[in-house]
């Protein structure tokens, strides 16, 4: 599975659970956010991680302080550029995908870290 395929899977997974897609692959000088979504009145910044094996930890475990800082800076840029979105609460979610016996396993971590 490649990055785009993992993002497609994550997006479908979240859409099936009632989130609404706002934007994919938001880029700015600070970095990139894989998915920007709406959920229950909040803006949700989603980081998607895929791991072929858990040998070096899960995808969620790979989001260290440095990556969190980049995501936070990118989210702030997004909110400054999209004034309507800035009026809503925001959170950071992580979708961690790993291969399973029958199908890929998806772990959705809501409010994965604070900013």
C-alpha positions as CSV (number, residue, x, y, z in Angstrom):
1,X,0.0,0.0,0.0
2,X,1.3,3.4,-0.9
3,X,0.7,6.7,0.9
4,X,-2.2,7.8,-1.5
5,X,-3.9,4.4,-1.0
6,X,-3.6,4.7,2.8
7,X,-5.1,8.2,2.7
8,X,-7.9,6.9,0.4
9,X,-8.7,4.1,2.9
10,X,-8.5,6.5,5.9
11,X,-10.8,9.0,4.1
12,X,-13.4,6.3,3.3
13,X,-13.2,5.0,6.9
14,X,-13.9,8.5,8.3
15,X,-16.6,9.3,5.8
16,X,-18.4,6.1,6.8
17,X,-18.3,7.3,10.4
18,X,-19.9,10.6,9.7
19,X,-17.0,13.0,9.1
20,X,-17.1,15.4,6.1
21,X,-14.1,15.9,3.9
22,X,-13.0,19.5,3.6
23,X,-9.6,19.2,2.0
24,X,-6.9,16.6,1.2
25,X,-3.2,17.2,1.3
26,X,-3.2,20.8,2.6
27,X,0.3,22.2,1.9
28,X,2.0,25.3,3.3
29,X,5.6,26.3,4.0
30,X,5.3,24.6,7.5
31,X,4.3,21.2,6.2
32,X,1.3,19.1,5.1
33,X,-1.8,17.8,6.6
34,X,-3.2,14.6,5.0
35,X,-6.9,15.2,5.6
36,X,-8.9,18.2,6.9
37,X,-12.4,17.2,7.9
38,X,-15.4,18.3,9.9
39,X,-16.9,16.3,12.7
40,X,-19.6,17.3,15.2
41,X,-18.9,21.0,14.7
42,X,-15.1,20.7,14.9
43,X,-12.4,21.0,12.4
44,X,-10.3,17.8,12.4
45,X,-6.7,17.7,11.2
46,X,-6.0,14.0,10.3
47,X,-2.5,12.5,10.0
48,X,-2.5,9.1,8.2
49,X,0.2,6.6,9.0
50,X,0.7,3.2,7.4
51,X,3.2,0.6,8.6
52,X,3.9,-2.7,6.9
53,X,5.0,-4.2,10.2
54,X,5.0,-3.2,13.9
55,X,8.8,-4.0,14.1
56,X,9.6,-0.3,14.7
57,X,6.3,0.6,16.4
58,X,2.9,1.5,15.1
59,X,2.1,4.4,12.8
60,X,0.7,6.3,15.7
61,X,3.9,5.9,17.6
62,X,5.9,7.4,14.8
63,X,4.3,10.8,15.4
64,X,7.0,12.3,17.6
65,X,7.1,15.8,19.1
66,X,8.8,17.2,16.0
67,X,6.1,15.9,13.8
68,X,3.4,17.2,16.2
69,X,5.0,20.6,16.1
70,X,4.9,20.6,12.2
71,X,1.3,19.5,12.2
72,X,0.4,22.2,14.7
73,X,2.1,24.9,12.7
74,X,0.5,23.7,9.5
75,X,-3.0,23.6,11.2
76,X,-2.4,27.2,12.5
77,X,-1.6,28.3,8.9
78,X,-4.8,26.6,7.7
79,X,-6.9,28.3,10.3
80,X,-5.4,31.7,9.6
81,X,-6.0,31.2,5.9
82,X,-9.6,29.9,6.4
83,X,-11.3,32.3,8.8
84,X,-14.6,30.5,8.8
85,X,-12.9,27.3,10.0
86,X,-11.1,29.2,12.7
87,X,-14.4,29.9,14.4
88,X,-14.8,26.2,15.3
89,X,-13.0,24.0,17.8
90,X,-10.1,22.0,16.3
91,X,-8.5,18.7,17.1
92,X,-5.8,16.4,15.8
93,X,-6.7,12.8,15.0
94,X,-4.5,10.0,13.8
95,X,-5.4,7.1,11.5
96,X,-2.9,4.3,11.9
97,X,-3.2,1.5,9.3
98,X,-1.4,-1.8,9.5
99,X,-1.8,-5.0,7.5
100,X,-4.1,-7.7,9.0
101,X,-4.8,-11.3,8.2
102,X,-8.0,-10.6,6.3
103,X,-7.8,-6.9,5.6
104,X,-6.0,-3.8,6.7
105,X,-6.5,-2.8,10.3
106,X,-7.5,0.8,10.9
107,X,-7.0,2.4,14.3
108,X,-8.7,5.9,14.7
109,X,-7.2,7.9,17.5
110,X,-9.4,11.0,18.2
111,X,-7.8,14.0,19.8
112,X,-4.4,12.2,19.6
113,X,-2.4,15.2,20.9
114,X,-3.1,18.7,22.1
115,X,-1.7,21.9,20.7
